[in-house]
Amino acid sequence: MKGGMDLLRELLIFWFSAVNLMAFALCGWDKLAAKRGARRVPERRLLTFCVLGGSPAFLLGMALFHHKTRKPKFYVGVPLILVAQLTLLVLALRFL
């Protein structure tokens, strides 16, 4: 059974890495598109990546790119998503 847990751990690390990389990249891409007047990344897609686990990297992107920092949906919503995810993680680690 230990082999199965190792595989699950590796898959979770891969997922977390990939979704955070994508969330960060989308934040930067959307900021660049905003500056250039190009087609933007829909807000729903940005938030979806946050909900899927990319909220830490998206928050970093918000700070580094100064992007979406005036929209309550993002400056309130993304930290709340992160707090909810961390709470679920702590509960899962404690009770599983």
Buried (B, 14 or more C-beta within 10 A) or exposed (E): EEEEEEEEEEEEEEEBEEBBEBBBBBBBBBBEEBEEEEEBBEBEEBBBBBBBBBBBBBBBBBEEBEBBEEEEEBEEBBBEBBEEBEEEEEEEEEEE
